[in-house]
Every structure is written in structure tokens, then in C-alpha cells.
Amino acid sequence: MVLNAHGIVASFELAFYTLLLIPTVLNVFHFGVRQHTGWLFMVLFSLVKMTGAALFISTLTSSKTPSIGLQVAMSIMYQVALGPLLSATLSFFNGATPTTPPSTNRRRGSIFSNLPRLLRLIHFAIIAAIALGVIGGINRAPTSNGQINASKYDSGATYLKVSSVLLLVALVGIVYGLMRYWSLRTVMSEPQRSILPAIGAAIPLLLLRVIYSLLSSFNLNTSTSKGHTMAFNIFTGSIAAYIVLAMLPQIGVVVLYSVAGFVARLKSGKSVEVGAADGSNGKFESHV
């Protein structure tokens, strides 16, 4: 069966995110996961996007009518994918500690000790958004005989709206974190020193993606309110809107982070070489 425009885009996404796993997994092994969980979330994001695209292509190419379960799984994968990407962005702040001793810059130390607590709260907002996205997708699905439960159908729309608003709240929290850390990037270790400019460049792209989620969720039909625009439906809406507001911004973000990770690996490698040459092992040593 010949793929339509949405299917072609899904095929491109499947190929792109499959390739993206290579540099992302390399970053996981290089930087580790204890202080750099952002790369793990990048792996999760890639897997979610790959799974969603594969399921979508399967529904388009299957000679049989796709099962309700398959359609629900496909829809959920697309709806919650932004969550891991925001979690990755947020997690890149982890381990962003100054390399100068606290005694030489107490103000900077206080900022770093206070900010992570707020960022952890933002993580809970993202988790809640993902959970509501899953529940909303399930509730809006028809029964096995094709019937719609009006109450669940409407509550599903509400859950998806709240989910998209929480994603916006999470993005605002990320912007706040970036503003607090930005002036301190020169005293950070890698990969945070390289990843912070990438986060700054990614913010406008993430905003576009969040806007698409908001437009999609707030234009959902309910049993009492029908006739909303279908332009922002991921699977049947405007392909131009999806490409401009969803696909390209997400690709731009992951490219920025992947390039920043590669640059950070190069810099950290050079730092180790310099440290080995002068006997310092690349670490700050305090002399009293």
C-alpha cells in the first residue's frame, strides 16, 4: 500500500530517530547516568518516537483494519513523546556544579544548592503530564464494538488539555533554570558547559512543539462541543502544521543536544589529556 503524506513523514521520523540512537547511546556510555540522566531520557524519547512511527506505518500498510488497541498505543506514543524530551532538557542541569571552590564564590554555591529542588518539582509536572496523556488517550478510544462512551470521551479531552498545560509549565521551569545557570556556565564542568547554550537555542523550538500540543488538545471534539478544526490532528490534520510545529522543532532540539554532547566529549577528552600531562588529572586542586 502506498503511504500518504503522513505515512511518509512517519517513515522519515522512524529512520531519523533510529540513527539518533547511535550518538545518544555513545553519550550515555561516555558521561554515565548518575549525574547525566538527560542522555537516558534522550534514548527513551528516541524509542518512543520510533515506536509511534512504526505503529502508525503499520496501521497504514496493514490489509486489515487496525485493532483499537493498536490505534490507542499509536496515539499515546505520539501524545506523550514530548515528555521525555522535556525531561532530558531538565536533566541536563543535573551535575551542573561550579568547578571553583565554594569558599571563593559563596553566592554561586547558594544558587546551585537551591535550584535543583525546584527542578525536581518540574520533573513531577512532566510525569503528571505523561500520565494524563496516557489516561486521556485511553479514555477517548472507542470500545471493541466501535462505540464511544461520552463521559470518558469528554474526560479524555480534559485530561489531554491539562497535560499540554503542564508541559507548558515545565517549559517555563526549564527557562527559569537556564536563566539561573547561564551566568555560571564558564565555571561548570562538561557536559553542562557545552549543553547550556544548546538548551538556550532549543527553547524556541520546544515552545513551538508545546504550542502544537496546546492547539491539538484544545481543538478536540467532545460530545457537547463539535466542529473544532482538525488541522492539528497528528494523524489526519494539516501535514504542514505538523512538520513546522512538531516534527522539525523536535528534530532541531535533538540535533542541538547531540552536537553539544559530541563537543563535550571532545572537550572532556582534551581536559583529561591536559590533566595527565601536568599531573593534576584534570581536576581542581585547592592549596591552603
C-alpha positions as CSV (number, residue, x, y, z in Angstrom):
1,M,0.0,0.0,0.0
2,V,1.3,3.5,-0.9
3,L,1.9,5.7,2.1
4,N,0.1,9.0,2.3
5,A,1.9,12.2,3.3
6,H,1.6,11.5,7.0
7,G,3.0,8.0,6.4
8,I,6.0,9.3,4.5
9,V,6.7,11.8,7.4
10,A,6.4,8.9,9.9
11,S,8.9,6.8,7.8
12,F,11.4,9.7,7.9
13,E,11.0,10.0,11.6
14,L,11.5,6.3,12.1
15,A,14.7,6.4,10.1
16,F,16.0,9.6,11.8
17,Y,15.4,8.5,15.4
18,T,16.9,5.1,14.7
19,L,20.1,6.8,13.6
20,L,19.9,9.2,16.5
21,L,20.2,6.3,18.9
22,I,23.9,5.9,18.0
23,P,25.2,9.3,19.3
24,T,22.8,9.2,22.2
25,V,23.9,5.8,23.4
26,L,27.5,6.9,23.0
27,N,26.8,9.9,25.2
28,V,25.2,7.6,27.8
29,F,28.3,5.4,28.0
30,H,30.7,8.3,27.9
31,F,29.2,10.6,30.6
32,G,27.5,7.9,32.6
33,V,24.0,8.1,34.1
34,R,24.4,9.0,37.7
35,Q,24.7,12.8,37.1
36,H,23.8,12.9,33.4
37,T,20.4,11.2,33.2
38,G,19.4,13.6,30.3
39,W,21.0,11.2,27.9
40,L,18.9,8.3,29.2
41,F,15.8,10.4,28.6
42,M,17.1,11.1,25.1
43,V,17.3,7.4,24.5
44,L,13.7,7.0,25.8
45,F,12.5,9.8,23.6
46,S,14.0,8.2,20.5
47,L,12.5,4.8,21.4
48,V,9.0,6.4,21.9
49,K,9.2,8.3,18.6
50,M,10.4,5.1,16.8
51,T,7.6,3.0,18.3
52,G,4.9,5.6,17.5
53,A,6.1,6.0,13.9
54,A,6.3,2.2,13.4
55,L,2.8,1.7,14.8
56,F,1.5,4.4,12.5
57,I,3.1,3.0,9.5
58,S,1.7,-0.4,10.4
59,T,-1.9,0.9,10.6
60,L,-1.4,2.5,7.1
61,T,0.1,-0.6,5.4
62,S,-2.0,-3.3,7.0
63,S,-4.5,-5.0,4.8
64,K,-6.8,-5.5,7.8
65,T,-8.5,-2.8,9.9
66,P,-6.1,-1.9,12.8
67,S,-7.2,-3.0,16.2
68,I,-8.4,-0.5,18.7
69,G,-5.5,-1.4,21.0
70,L,-3.0,-0.7,18.2
71,Q,-4.6,2.7,17.4
72,V,-4.6,3.7,21.1
73,A,-1.0,2.7,21.6
74,M,0.0,4.7,18.5
75,S,-1.9,7.7,19.6
76,I,-0.4,7.6,23.1
77,M,3.1,7.3,21.8
78,Y,2.7,10.5,19.8
79,Q,1.0,12.4,22.6
80,V,3.5,11.7,25.3
81,A,6.7,11.9,23.3
82,L,7.3,15.5,24.3
83,G,7.5,14.5,28.0
84,P,10.8,12.6,27.8
85,L,12.3,15.3,25.6
86,L,11.5,18.0,28.3
87,S,12.7,15.6,31.0
88,A,16.0,15.2,29.1
89,T,16.3,19.0,28.9
90,L,15.6,19.4,32.6
91,S,18.0,16.6,33.5
92,F,20.9,18.3,31.7
93,F,21.0,20.7,34.6
94,N,22.0,17.7,36.9
95,G,25.6,17.8,37.9
96,A,25.9,21.5,36.9
97,T,28.2,22.4,39.8
98,P,30.8,25.0,39.7
99,T,34.4,23.9,39.4
100,T,35.7,26.6,41.7
101,P,35.7,26.1,45.4
102,P,32.6,27.2,47.3
103,S,34.7,29.4,49.6
104,T,35.7,31.6,46.6
105,N,32.2,32.2,45.4
106,R,29.5,31.7,48.1
107,R,26.8,33.3,46.0
108,R,27.3,30.8,43.2
109,G,27.2,27.9,45.6
110,S,23.9,29.0,47.1
111,I,22.3,29.2,43.7
112,F,23.4,25.7,42.8
113,S,22.2,24.3,46.1
114,N,18.7,25.9,45.9
115,L,17.8,25.4,42.2
116,P,17.7,21.5,41.9
117,R,14.9,21.4,44.4
118,L,12.7,23.4,42.2
119,L,13.7,21.5,39.1
120,R,12.8,18.2,40.8
121,L,9.3,19.6,41.2
122,I,9.2,20.4,37.5
123,H,10.0,16.7,36.8
124,F,6.8,15.8,38.7
125,A,4.8,18.1,36.5
126,I,6.2,16.3,33.4
127,I,5.4,12.9,34.9
128,A,1.9,14.1,35.6
129,A,1.6,15.4,32.1
130,I,2.6,12.0,30.6
131,A,0.2,10.1,32.9
132,L,-2.7,12.4,32.0
133,G,-1.8,12.0,28.3
134,V,-1.9,8.2,28.6
135,I,-5.2,8.3,30.5
136,G,-6.7,10.8,28.1
137,G,-5.7,8.7,25.1
138,I,-7.3,5.6,26.6
139,N,-10.5,7.3,27.6
140,R,-11.1,8.7,24.1
141,A,-10.7,5.4,22.5
142,P,-13.9,3.6,21.2
143,T,-14.9,0.2,22.7
144,S,-14.3,-3.0,20.9
145,N,-17.6,-2.7,19.1
146,G,-16.8,0.9,17.9
147,Q,-19.0,2.7,20.4
148,I,-18.0,5.9,22.2
149,N,-18.5,6.4,25.9
150,A,-19.5,10.1,26.0
151,S,-18.4,10.6,29.6
152,K,-14.9,9.0,29.1
153,Y,-14.6,10.7,25.7
154,D,-15.1,14.1,27.2
155,S,-12.9,13.5,30.3
156,G,-10.2,12.3,28.0
157,A,-10.2,15.6,26.2
158,T,-9.9,17.4,29.6
159,Y,-7.0,15.2,30.6
160,L,-5.2,16.0,27.4
161,K,-5.7,19.7,27.8
162,V,-4.4,19.6,31.4
163,S,-1.4,17.5,30.1
164,S,-0.5,20.1,27.5
165,V,-0.8,22.9,30.0
166,L,1.6,21.0,32.4
167,L,4.1,20.7,29.6
168,L,4.0,24.5,29.1
169,V,4.6,24.9,32.9
170,A,7.5,22.5,32.6
171,L,9.0,24.6,29.8
172,V,8.6,27.7,31.9
173,G,10.5,25.9,34.7
174,I,13.3,25.0,32.2
175,V,13.6,28.6,31.1
176,Y,13.9,29.7,34.7
177,G,16.6,27.1,35.4
178,L,18.5,28.2,32.3
179,M,18.4,31.9,33.4
180,R,19.7,31.0,36.8
181,Y,22.6,28.8,35.5
182,W,23.5,30.8,32.4
183,S,25.9,33.3,34.1
184,L,27.7,30.4,35.7
185,R,28.4,28.3,32.7
186,T,32.0,29.3,32.5
187,V,32.7,27.6,35.8
188,M,30.9,24.4,35.0
189,S,32.3,21.1,34.1
190,E,31.4,19.2,30.9
191,P,28.9,18.4,29.5
192,Q,26.9,21.1,31.2
193,R,29.2,23.8,29.9
194,S,28.5,22.8,26.3
195,I,24.9,21.8,26.8
196,L,23.6,25.0,28.3
197,P,24.0,27.0,25.0
198,A,22.2,24.2,23.2
199,I,19.3,24.4,25.7
200,G,19.1,28.1,25.1
201,A,18.9,27.5,21.3
202,A,16.4,24.7,21.9
203,I,13.9,26.8,24.0
204,P,12.2,28.4,21.0
205,L,11.9,25.0,19.3
206,L,10.4,23.4,22.4
207,L,8.0,26.3,22.6
208,L,6.7,25.6,19.1
209,R,6.2,21.9,20.0
210,V,4.3,22.8,23.2
211,I,2.2,25.2,21.2
212,Y,1.3,22.4,18.8
213,S,0.3,20.2,21.8
214,L,-1.9,23.0,23.1
215,L,-3.6,23.6,19.7
216,S,-4.1,19.9,19.3
217,S,-5.6,19.3,22.7
218,F,-7.8,22.4,22.9
219,N,-9.3,21.7,19.5
220,L,-10.5,18.2,20.4
221,N,-14.2,17.5,19.8
222,T,-16.4,16.4,22.7
223,S,-19.9,15.1,22.9
224,T,-21.2,18.6,23.6
225,S,-18.8,20.6,21.5
226,K,-18.1,19.5,18.0
227,G,-16.9,21.1,14.8
228,H,-13.4,22.1,16.0
229,T,-10.7,22.4,13.4
230,M,-8.9,19.2,12.6
231,A,-5.8,21.0,11.3
232,F,-3.8,20.0,14.4
233,N,-4.8,16.3,14.4
234,I,-1.5,14.4,14.3
235,F,-2.7,11.7,12.0
236,T,-5.2,13.3,9.8
237,G,-4.7,17.1,10.2
238,S,-2.5,19.5,8.3
239,I,0.8,17.9,7.4
240,A,2.4,21.4,7.1
241,A,1.3,22.3,10.6
242,Y,2.8,19.0,12.0
243,I,6.1,19.4,10.1
244,V,6.6,23.1,11.1
245,L,5.3,23.0,14.7
246,A,6.1,19.4,15.8
247,M,8.5,17.4,13.6
248,L,11.1,19.9,12.7
249,P,11.3,21.6,16.1
250,Q,11.8,18.2,17.8
251,I,14.5,17.2,15.3
252,G,16.2,20.6,15.8
253,V,16.3,20.0,19.5
254,V,17.8,16.5,19.3
255,V,20.4,17.7,16.8
256,L,21.4,20.5,19.1
257,Y,21.8,18.2,22.1
258,S,23.6,15.5,20.0
259,V,26.1,18.1,18.7
260,A,26.6,19.6,22.1
261,G,27.2,16.1,23.5
262,F,29.8,15.4,20.8
263,V,31.6,18.7,21.5
264,A,31.5,18.0,25.3
265,R,33.1,14.6,24.7
266,L,35.9,16.2,22.7
267,K,36.5,18.9,25.4
268,S,36.4,16.4,28.3
269,G,38.9,14.2,26.4
270,K,41.3,17.2,25.9
271,S,40.8,18.1,29.6
272,V,41.9,14.6,30.7
273,E,44.9,14.8,28.4
274,V,46.0,18.1,29.8
275,G,45.4,16.9,33.4
276,A,47.5,13.8,32.8
277,A,50.3,15.9,31.3
278,D,50.6,18.3,34.3
279,G,49.8,15.6,36.9
280,S,46.5,17.2,38.1
281,N,44.3,14.6,36.4
282,G,42.2,17.4,35.0
283,K,40.8,18.3,38.5
284,F,40.9,21.4,40.5
285,E,43.3,21.3,43.4
286,S,43.0,23.6,46.4
287,H,46.2,24.8,48.0
288,V,45.8,26.3,51.5
